[in-house]
Amino acid sequence: MEYSIQQLSRLSGVTTRALRWYDRIGLLKPSRVADSGYRYYGPAEVDRLQDILYYRALGVELARIREYLDDPSFDRLAALRGHLAALVAERGRLEQLIQSVQDTIGAEERKEIMSDEKKFEAFKRRAVERNEELHGREIREKYGDAQMDEANAAVMGLTQERYREWTDLGREIQGRLEAAVRAGISPEGEEGREITALHRRWLTVAGSAYDPAKHRGIAELYAADERFTAYYDKTVSGCARFLRDAICRWAE
């Protein structure tokens, strides 16, 4: 079946303005353009738009989506399975947050005092799940289950202050990475050294012993595994590679 741009807009919920922008940047080209200038989209374009919307729902930037979809090795079935896993994980996160809010409402209604540990349990559990999702398989294969289990337990055991420090460090690292990449700064310079130091603190804030070799090994994954790359490059492309290069240069 073939759709005009207006029909595809109604079908997908994507505005015609956005569809024209997707055409302009090479993300979604129509299957044909009539002599009148009207764009028409066939089954392949409908499937590609569906893939685009899945990636957008996961927060992936448009340039990165185009790279994924235009890669000759792109496996749509594997990508869909990845989307499903991510969405299931997101559903779990939302369910935990809902439970946390319900517990808080109940405590307020009963005039009970909720412990600080209880208040932050859902957030810490989500951080553990995210860490497992991103690092789990590789860390377990390379360093063993004990290493990953200890790291997860350390996060769950963080005090409110330590948890806040850990999340603040993560935000600071991301912000400085994006600024460095935008400015074209070399990861071998002073900013790269400082970001590496921040990342070291982020890794060890829960009390884990620091190992430069493991730090560099984790850094290599940031550029080698698309899940890491998508996480760090969600706003600015090149952040994962910058972090990898900085850590490989400055971890000691």
N, C-alpha and C positions, 0 to 999 in steps of 0.2 A: 504493500500500500504506500502511496505517496501523499505527503502532506505539504501544504503551503506553509509559509512561515507563521501566518496567523493561526492555522490549525495546529501546528506543532506547539505554538505558544500556549494555546488553550489546553492541549493534551498534557503538556509537561509542567505547566505553571511557570515556565521561564518566559520572561518578557521578550517581545520582539526586539527591543533595543539590545538586550543581552545576547540574543541569538545573532544579531548583526555584528556585535562586538566579537563574539566567538569566531564568526567568519573572518573578520578583519585580522585577528591575531593568529589565525590558522588552527584554532582549537576544534572547530566544527564547521566544515565546509558543506554547503548544500550539494546534493547529488547533481543538480543542474540549475541553471539560471535561464529563465525564459527570455525571449526577445524583449518582452515587456519589462524585464528587470526583476521579476518576482523570483524569489528563491523557493526551491522545492527540495524536500528531504525524503529519502527512501528508507528501507528497513535498516541498512547499515548505519545510517546517520542517527536513527532513533536509538539503536543499541549504544552508539557512542555517546549520545547525550545522556542516556541512563548511566553509563559508566562515569561521565563527568559529574553528574549529580551525586553519585555515591561518594566519589572522592571529595567533592565540595562539602558534603555532610560531615566528613571526617576532618575538615579544616585544611585540606591540601590546597596550595596556591595554584592558580591557573597555569602558570608556566611549567610547574612540576607535573601537573596532570597531562599536559601536552607531551612532555618527555616520556611519561609512562605509556601513554596510548600510542605514540608514534614509534616506540621501540619495537623493532622487528621480532623480538623475543617475547613481546607482551602476550600473556596467557590470560584470556578473559575469565575462564573458569577458575583459575587459581586466584585471580584478583577478586572475583565475587566471593570466594570462600574466605579470603582475607577480610573483605568488607563485613561479612557475616560475623566473623570472630570478633572484629572490632566493635560491631554494634551490640553483640551479646555482652561484651565486656562493659560497654557504655550503659547498657540496661542494668547490669549488676551494680554499677557505680550509682546510678540514679535510685535504684531500689534501696541502697544503703543510705543515701542522703535523705530519701523519704522517711526511712525508719528513724534516722537521727533527728529529723525535724519533728516527727511524731513523738519521739521520746522527750524532746525538749518541751513541746507543747504540753504533754502530759505532766511533766515535772512542774511547769509553770502553773497549770491549772490546780495541781495538788499542793502548791506552795512548797514543793520539795526543792532541795538544792542538788543540782546535778554536778557530779565531780568533774573536774577539768579533764581527767582522763577519758571519761565517757563522752564529753563534748567533742573531743578530737579523734575519737576512735575510728569513725567512718572515714575521715580524711586520711588518716594514717593507713588504714586498710586499703584505700584506693591507691595511695602512693606505692604500697607493696605490690598490688596487682599490676600497676603500670610498670614498675621496675621489673617484675617477673616477665611481663609481656615483652619488654624491650630487651632485657639482658639475660633472662632466665636460661633459655636453651643453650646459648653460647657459654655462659659462665659455668653451668652445670657440666657441659661436655668438656670444657677446658680445665676447670679447677675442682670439679666435684660438687655433689649436692650440699655437702656441709658448708661450703663457702657461701652459697646462695641462701641457704636456710638461715645461717647466722646473720647475713646482711638483712634479710627480711625481719627476723626477730629483733634486730637492733632498731629498725625503723619503728616497729610496733611498740618498743620500749622507750621511745623518745619522750622526754618531758614536753610540756607545752612550750617552754622556752626554746628547747633544742629543736622541736619540730618547726617552730616559726623561723629559727635561724636556717634550718635546712631548706625550707621552701623559699625563703628570701634569697639564699645563695643561688638556688636554681633560677629564679627570675633575674637576678643580677647577671649571672653567666649568659643567659639568653640575650638580654638587652645589650651587653657589651660585645657579644659575638655579632649581633646584627649591625651595631654601629661600626665595628671594625671592618666587616665585609663591605658595608656601604662606602666606607672611606677608603677602601683599597689598601688597608694596612697589612703589612707582612706578618704572618704568624710567628716569624722568627725575631720580631722586635719586642720592645718592652711590654706592649699591650698583650702580646701573645704569652709572655712570661707571667703577667699578672692574672690573665684568665686561667692559665694552667694552675696557678696557686689557688685560685678560687675553686676550681674544679677538684683539686686535691682536698680542700676543706670540705667540699660537698660530699666527697666519697667517704671521708673519715669522721664527719661530725657525730655519727652515732657510736663512735669509739672503735671503729675498725682500724687495724694496723695498716699502715701505708706500705705499699710495695710498688716501686717505680715500674718494674717490668709488667705487673698486672695493669697498672695505669695505662701504659703504652698499648698493651694488648686490647684493653677495652676501647681505647681511642681508635685503633685500627678498625674496629667494628663500626664506628660511627660513619665511616666513608664506604665500608664494604657492604653493609646491610641496609636495604632501602627503608626498613622500619625506623632505624636510627636517623637516617638522612631525612626522612619525612618529618620526624619529630623536631629536629634542630632547624630544618630548612622551611618550616611551615609558613614563615613570613618572608624571610630573605634567603634566597638560594646561595649556598656556599658556606653556611655556618658550620655544618658538620665537618666539612673538609678542613676549614680553618681550625676548628677545635682539635681535630686529629693531628694536623701538622704542628700546632702549638705544643700539644702534649708530647709528641714524639721528639720535639726539640728541647723542651724545658723540664720534662719530668725527671727528677733525680732525688 
